Amino acid sequence: MSEVSYVEHPLIKSGKVESRLYQQSILIETIDRNALVVLPTALGKTVIAVLLSAYYLQRNPEMKILMMAPTRPLVLQHRDSFAEMMNVEERSLVAITGKVDPKKRRMLWRGGRIFFSTPQIVKNDIERGILDLSEFSLLIFDEAHRAVKNYAYTFVARDYIRRSSFPVILALTASPGGDKERIRSVCESLFIERVVYRSEEDEDVKPYIPGIEIEWRRVRLPEEYREVSRILRSMIEERLSSLKNMGLIKKSPKHVTKSDLLSLGEELRELMNGGERSGWVYQAVVEQSACLSLFHALELLETQGMRQLRNFLLKLGDEEKRSYELITSHLSFSRLLELTEKSRSHPKIGELVKIVEEELSNETSRIIIFSQFRDTVNEIVETLRERGIRAERFVGQASRNSDSGLSQKEQIEVLRRFRSGEIRVIAATSIAEEGLDIPSTDLVIFYEPVPSEIRFIQRKGRTGRKRKGRVIILAAERTVDMGYFYSSLRRARRMRRIMRELNRELRQLKRGERPEVSRAEPERREIRRPAPVRFQVTLEDFAEKESQDPELLREVSRAERWILETLRREMQRGVGRISLGWIFREAREMGFSAEILKKAVKVLAERGEIYLPTWDTISIPVPESGIFDVLVERIYHGGATLLVNNSFRAKLMAEDFPLSSGLRKGERLRVRGELYRKDGVLCMRVREVIY
């Protein structure tokens, strides 16, 4: 075996980062462009982030770096990883989470060099005006496959691209998905210019992969399970026959899949949004919803067990819903409850216990067991403890009925005990699929196959890091288990082809001038902090003080955003104008000086973004009528909330939008109409939708 070499860089600790060819190649492809790096778990996505951060920190030591991750434990884990690898003062690595008061966060954002936070906190602080992304040379998005729809990553990326003259984004994921449109959506949300992909099959990666052995363990369902299955399938066919009689499905009921039903649901919703309110549409929605519930019940039986099925059936009886009533009023429902009341566990449980006991004969082994359902996780832990095996569950924070989740503190404690060997088995839901630093896991058990290629890759990546790993997949014969596994494998294989196609289609970002390379020695540089300025409330003239001080200009920019956000928030509540004195007093709490505020007010007024109706008030210009650009932010019964001209919010009542096409959340429209106030609230009346 060849001698290990390490990365040599003034900002990387000596002997801490192994020099790997594929990481160096990926690094070259990510410099000065927005890149999505797709790399299997355990191949060093965090190392890529550290190396690129060192590059930009050395090149532009006056600018900052931000790394985001979906959860607080992962944020803290990244901060610790950077501290372990990077040759910088530990105080310059700042983790900012929801546990930190917003007033304190303002000072934290000013003081560090590399920041770690959740995307929601970043979004909140941008909206509050206490965070300016133009000060950052690099943004890192971990678990980037989450950047779809309204997830906070998409907001942060848009704000960064808009404010930075030379934005660079590094997006990291083990799998962005097997569907091209989903991956394209992630790329568009993060303004990606290049997708960089590596897998265990690449020649430059193979030397670093210990290998993962995947094994199937099949079980047969006992007779009582097959009887319940027959009843559920019969109930499903009845519902499908009703939908077929309505002309909504063309296939034989025996060949209709869950995907077919989901597609039908989309079609029915489009009919309702288009103004179709006939009784048959409502009946079809009820039938389709009941059918989906029965499919779910069948899946619970075949993949999880009678206990989980019974819990679901009892839930149907407790909730008032027409689709549930169709199921609970069926003649066979009482028979289902009777059969599920006293029955033995799913045969997977017995096979699982045997596997765990065999593996634990090796005194250093660690095992993670994955299941989609918390009920199953609880049953697994109970069963293993009855056998004298020290096992713990690892689930999310939310409560499920009477089942309390685990707080973040409890989650961290479980992982600590797992690493130390105090416990050697964890039974986990999907929360353990992403980002956990558990390098010594020898065996990963899938209690059921998963149809998602993202989750398959994430689960598999919990093993095979430092040494050869094993994955065992439990599957019940002749059930949905088998189809799910093959589906996830097919999607994973399609990924490389999709990446190549996307790289031919992705557009390049137009940037300003590349920042000049600083020759300073960043590791010896003291962090500059703004000198405290005494706040004085005064309404002198708004004469601009000429200054080229970049710190002053950044403060003015932050003040501008804070003023606009404050005005928009107040206008949403119906306030037409705000006292300048009140603005100045509130600004004192946010840390702004009078000098900065005067400058910001003058700049905003000159640009026409605000106006001064009287000598002591401030407001956003609001035209009474005309053509408006609107974004539908929220839809509720009887109305909607609109963001108008990207500047203020207005309420839209159902009677003020007399069109049959309906509205959708997130929809952008250009409309002709007028604004008016009702009970002090700003409202809009739409006369015509232009496009």
N, C-alpha and C positions, 0 to 999 in steps of 0.2 A: 504493500500500500504506500502511495507517495506521501511525502511530508506535507502537512497542512500549512498553507500560507495565509497571511492575514492582511486585511486592508490597511494601508499606510496613508493617513490623512491627518492634518493638524487638529481636526475637530472630531476624530474618531479615536477612542482609547486603544492603545497598542494591545494587540493580542485578543481583542474582543469580537471582531467581525471577520469571519472566515471569508477569504477571497474566492468567490465562485464565478466562473465564466458567464453563466446564464444571467446572474444578477448584474454583472457589469454590462452585458449586452442590453438588458432591459433598461438600465440606467441611461445609456446613450440614447435610446429611443424616446425617453421621457423628458429630456432637457429642452426647455423653451417651447414645449407644446403641451396641450392637454391630452393626457393619455389614460386609457383604461387598461390596467394591468390585471390579467386573469391568470392566476397562479394557484395551483392546488394547495390546500392547507398543509403547513409544515415546510414549505419551500422558501419561506422568508419574505412574505409581503412586508412585514414590519421593517426588515433590513433594507428593502428597497426604499421605504419611506425615510429611514435614517440617513442613508447615503445621499438621497436627493436633497434632504434638508441640509446636510453638511455642505453640499455644493452651493446652494443658494445663500446659506448663512455666511459662507466665506466670500462669495461674490458680492453680496449686498448686506453687510452687517448692520446697516441702519434700518433694514426692513425686517418684518416679522414673518413667522410661519405658523399656520394653524392646522392641526390634525383633528378630525372629528370622527366619532364612533357612536353607534346607536345607544349604548347603555353606559351608565356611570362606572360599573366595574371595568368595562373595556377601556374607558377613558383613562382610568387610573392605571390600568395595566400598561397602556401605551406610554404614559408618562414615565413609569418605572423602567420600561424597556429602553427608552431614549436615555434616561439617566445612567443606565448600565453601559450603554454603548458609546455615548457622545462625550467628548471632552469639553464640556461647558459647565459653568457654574450651575449647581442644582437649583438655585433660586430663580434662574432664568427659564426653567421649565415649569410652566404654570398650568395646573389643572383647574378648570372653572366648571362647576356643576351647579345643579339646581339648589344645592344645600348652601350656596354662597349668596348672601343678600345682594340684590341688584346694585345698591349704593356702593358696596364694597367691590363689586365686579368692575365698576368703572375704573377704579384705581388699579385693579389687577391687570386689566387690558392694557394699561399704559406701561406697566413695569417689566414685563417679561420679554423673551425673545422667541420662544417656541411655546405655543399654547395648545391645550388639549381640552376638548369640550364635546358635549352632545350637540347635534344640529339644532335641536329645539331651543337650547339656551342661546346659541349663536343667532338664530332667527329673532328671538325675543330681544336680544341686546342691540341688534341692528335696528329693529323697529323702535326701540326706546331712544335711539340716537347716542348710545354709549359705546358703540363699536363701529369703527370705520375700516372696511376691508381694503381700501386703497393703500393701507399701510403694510399690506402683506405681499411678499414675493411668491408665496406658494401656499396653496390650500390642498389638504389631503383628505379624501373622503374614503373612510374604511367601510367595508361591507356595502360597496357602492351599488349593488343590485337593488337596494332599497330605494334608489333615486327615481321613483315613478310617481305619477299623479301628484298628490298634494303633500308628499313627504317633505320635511323641512329642508332636506338636501337641495331640492330644486329651487327653493327660494334663495338659499345662500349662494348657490352657483350663479343665479341671475344677478344678484346684487354685486357679486364680486366682478363678474364680467363687465357690468355697467360702470363700476367705479374705478377699477384698476386700469392703468394705461398699458401694463404688460402682464396680464393675468396668466398664471400657470397652475393647472389643476392636475393632481395625481389621484386617480380613482383606483381602489383596490377591491378585488373580490376573488373568491375561489370559483364562483360560477355566476355569470350574469343571467343565466337562463338558457333553455334550449330552443326558444322561440325567437325568430329573427325580429319580429316587431317589438317584443319586450326588450331585447338588447338594444335595438335602435332607440327605443324610448329612453333607456338609461343614458345612452350616448347623447341624445338631444338634450336631456335634462341637465347634463354636466358639461355640455359644449365640447364633447370629446372629438379630437382630431385624429387620433390613432389608437387602435386596439392592439395591445401586445399580449400574446397568448403563449403559454407554455403548459405542457402536460408531462406526465411521467414517461411518455413515449419519446420525448425529444432527446436527441443524443447528448446535448450539453447538460441535461437534467438528470439523466439516468445514473451517473456516478454518485449522486447524492440521495438516491431513493433506496431505502432499505427494502422496500417491497411490501405489498399488502396481499395476503392470501384471503380470498373470498370463498366462503363455503355456504352451501344451502343445507338447511335442515327442514325437511318436510314432515308434516303431521297430518293425520286423518281426523276428520270430525266424527265424534261418536254419534250413535243413532238418534239420541234426543236432540242433538243440534240439527241433524238433517230433517227431523220432523218440524222443528220451528222454522227452518229455512223454507220448507215446502209451503207452510202457512203464509209466510211473508211474501214469497214469490206469487202465490195465488192472489193475495191482496193487491200486489203491484200490477198484475195483469188486469185486474178489474178496473183499476184507475186508468191504465193505459188504453183499455178498450173504450172507456168513456171519451178520452181525448181523440182516439181514432174515429169514433162516431161523429165527433165535431169537425172532422176533417183536418185536424191539427198535426197529426202524425201519419206518415205514409207506410212506415215499416210494420211488419208483424210485431205485436207487443213483445214477443219472446226475444226480438233482436234490438229492441230500443235500449240505449245506454244512458248512463247518467249525464254524459256530455250532450246527448240529444235533448234531454230535458232542460238542461241549462240554456241551450240555444233557444229552445221554445220559450223559456221564461223571458229572454231578451226580446223576442218578437212580440210577446204579449205586452211587455212594458212599453214598447214603442207604439203599439196600438193605443194604449191608454194615454200616453203622452201626446199622441196625435189627436186626442179628443174623442176617441171611441169609448163610449160609456154604456154600451149595451150589456144586458144581463148575462149573455152567454160569455162575454169576455171575463167578467168577474168569476163565473162558474169555472171557466177554463183555468184561471189563475189559481183557484182553490184546488182543483184537481191536480194541476202541475205541482203545486207546493206539497200536497199530501203525498204525491208519488215520490218526490225527492226525499221526504221524511222517511218513507218506507225503504227506499234504497239505502239511506243512512242506517236504518235499523238493521237491515240485512248485512251491511258492511260491519257493523258493530258485532253482530253475532259471529260472523265467519272469521273476523280477524282479531277480535278482542275477547269475547266470551259472553256467557249468559248474564253475569253480574252487570256488565256495562250496558247490555241490551235492556235489562230490567229497569235500571236507573233511567234510561231514556224513555221507556214506555210510561213509567210513573210520571215523568215530567210532562208528557203529552196530556195526561189526565188532569194535571194541575193547572194548565194554562188554557185560557179561553181564546181559541183561534179556530176559525171555520175549517181549515185544513186538518187541524188536529182532531176536531170533532168527527170528521169523516172517518178517521182511523179508530178512535176510541169507541164510536158507536157501532162498529162492525161486529158481526156475530162472533168472529174468531178472536177478537181482542182479549176477552176474558180467558180464553184458552191459552193465549200467549203468556198472560200474567201467571197462570197456573203452572205452565211448563218451566218458566224462568225462576219460579220461587225457590225451588229446591233442585239444584243441579250442580254437578261437579264443575271445576274450573276448566277453562279451555285447555286442550292438550298441549298447547305451547308452553303453559306454565311448567308442566312436568319436564318437558324437554329443556326448558331454560334452567331449571334447578340442576339438572344433570350436567349441563355445560358449565355452569358457574362452579359447581363443586369440583369438577375435573380441573378447571383452570386454576382454582385457588390452591391446588396441591403444590403449585409453585409459589413459594412464600413471598416473592417480590411482585407478583402479578397485580395489575389494576384492571378493572372492568367497568365499562360504561354500557348501560342498557338503555336504548331509546324506544320510546313509545309515543304515539301521537296523542294519547288521551291520559289525562291526569288520574282518572279512575283506575286505569291499568297500571300506571306507575305505583299507585298506592297498594294495589293487590300484589304486585311484584315484591315490593319492600316487605309487606306483611308476611308473604310466603317465605322469603329468604330468611327473615328474622326467626320465623318458627323453626327453621332448619339450623339455627345457631349461627347464621352468617350475618356479619355486621354490615348492613346496607343502609344507605340514606337516599332519600328522594331529592331531586333537584328540579324545582318547578318555578314558575313565574310568581310575581308579587300579587297578582289579582286573586281575589277570592272566587271560588266556584261553589255556589250554594253554601253549604255549611263547611266547606273545605277551604281553610285559609291558605294563602300562598306563603312564599318565603320572602322576607324583606331582603334588601340588598346586603345588609349586614349578615343575615343568616346564610345567604348564598355564598358570600365570601368565606364564611366559617366552614361550610361544607367542603368547599374546594381546598381550603387549608388542611383540613383533616384528611382529605383524599390524597393530597400530595405527600403528606407526612407518613401515610400508611396506617393512620389510626382507623380509617375505614378503607376498604379495598373495592367496594362495589357502589356505584351510583346508578340509580334508575332515574332517567331524566326525560322531560318533554323537549320540544324543539328549542327551548331557551339555551340548551347546552350545545346546540349545533354550530353556533357562531362564536369565534374569537377567543374561546377559553384557552388559557395557557396551561395545558395538562400534557406535558411531553412524555410521560411515562406510562400511558395507557397501552396495555398489551392486547386487549380484546375489546372490540365493539360489537354489541349484539343489537341487531334490528329486530324488535319484537314483531314488526310488520314491515314489508317493503313499502317504499314511498314513491308515488308517481312523479314527484317533483325532482328534476335533475339537480336543482340547487341543493335541496335537502339531502339527496343521496350523496353528493360530493362532500357536503359539509359534515355529515355524519361519518362517512368513511375516513375523512381527514383527521378524526380524533385519535387515530392510531397510526403506526408506521412512521413515526417521526425520527426517533433516535435509533431504533432497531426495527427489525421486521415485525409487522403487525398482522393481526387477524381480524376479519370481519365475518360474523355468522349471521345469516338472514333466516329468520323463522318464517315459514309460509304454510298455510293450510291448503292442502291439495284441492284442486277444482273450485277455487274461490277467486275473488278479486285480487288476492295477494299475488298470484302469479302474473296477472296482467300488469299490475302496478310496477313490478320489478323490471319486466322487459321494457315497459314504456320509459322508465327513467334511464335505462342503458341506451336505448335508441336516441333519446334526446341528447345525452352527453356526447355521443359519437358525432352528432350533427354540428356540434359547436364550432369545431375548427373550420368547417366549410363556411359557416355563417360569419365568422370573424374575417375571413378573407374577402367575402363579398362586401361587408360593411366598410372595410378599409378602402375599397375602391369608391365607395359612395360618400364617405364622411367629408364634410366641408372644412376648410382651413379657416382659422380665426384671423381676422385682421387686427393686428396689434399696433401700438405706438412704437416709439423707438425703444430698442432694447436698453435696459438700465445699464449705466456705466459700471464696469467692474471696479470695486473698491480695492485698494491696495492695503487697507488697514489690516492689522492682525486681530481678528474678531475675538479670539479667546482671551486677549489681554484688555479688551475694551471695557470701560465701565459703562453701565447702563445709564443713559441720561433720563432724568426725571424732570418734568416741568416744575419750575419754581412756583410756590404757592402765591396766588394773587388775591389780595384782599377784595372782597365783593362789596361794591358800592351801588346802591340803587339811585339812579339819576336819569332824568329825561332831557339831557342836553341834546344839542343837534347831533345828527348821525354822520358827522364828518368822518371820512375814512382815514385811518392812519396807515400811511404807506409802509409796507413791511414785506420783506422777502423771507421772513423767518418761516421755514416749513412747518415747525411745530405750531405756530400761530395759525397758519393757513389750515392745518388739519383740524385744529380746535374750532375754527369758524365753520368748516364743512360739517363737523359733528353738530354744532349748534343749529345750523340751517335745517338739518334733518330732524332734530328734536323739536324745533319750532313747528315745522310742517306737520309732524306726526301729532303733536299736541293739538294743533288747530283742527286737524281731520278728526281726531277722537272727540273733541268737543262738538264739532259740527254734526257728528253722528248722533249726539244727544240732543241736537236742536239748538245749540248755542250759535248765534250769528257772528258775534265778535267777542274778543277777549281783551281785558285790561292789560296794558303794557306792564303796569306795576305788578299784576298777578303773575305774568310771564316771568318777570325778573325775579320775583320771590321763589317761584317754582324752580327756576334755573339755578338759584343758589343751592338748592338741595341736590341738584344734579352735578354741581361742581363747576358751572360756567361763570366766568367773570362778566362784569358789565361791559368792559371793552369788547370782549368777544361777541356778546349779544348785539351790541350796537352795529358792529361790522356785519353780522349775519342778517340782521333786519334790513340793513341798507342793500346788501347784495340780493336778497329775496325780493325786495320791493322793485329794484331796478330790473330784475328778470320778469317781473309781473306775476310771480308766484304768490305774493301776498299784497295787500294794500292797507293803508292807514285811513279808515273812515273818519276818524277824529284824531286830534293831537295825542290822545292817550289810549287809543284802542288799536287792535290789529285783527285782520281777518283774511280769509281766502276769497278771492273773487268768485262769485257764483252767478252765472247768467240766469235770467229768469226763464228764457226759452231759447230754442235753437236746436242744433244737432249735437249729440253727445256720444262719446265712446263709453260704453258701460261694460263692467265685468260682474256677472252674477256670482256674488260671494256666498250667499246662503239662501236656501229655499225652505220655507216653513208653511204651515197651514194658513192659507189666506194671503200670502204675500212673499216678498223676497227682500234681501238687502243687496244694494248695488254699490259698486265702487265706480264713481262717475269721473270721467276724464283723468283717472288715476290720481285724483286730488281730494275728493271728499265722498262721503257716503250718503245715500238717500234710501228711503223706504219705498218699496213698490207694492201697492195694494192690488189685489186681484182685479178690482173694478177699474184700475188705471192701466191695465194691460189687456184690452179686449180682443186678444188674438187667440185662435184655436190651437196654434202650434205649441204652446207651452214654453217653459223655460227649463234649463238644466244648469246645475251648479258648475261653475267654471266656464260657462259659455260667455263669449265676448260678442257684443252687438254694437252696431252703430244705429242710433235711433233719433227720431225727431220728436220733441216733446217739450214739456215745461216743468219747472220746479215750483213747489209751493210748500207752505208749512201747515201742519195739522197738529194741534195740541203741542206746539213748540218743536215738532220733529220735522226735519227736512224730508219731503216726499217728491216723487217723480210721477208724472203722468205721461205715458207713452202714446203718441199719436200714430207713429209709423215706424216699422223696422226697415231700415234702408238695406242693410246686409248684415 
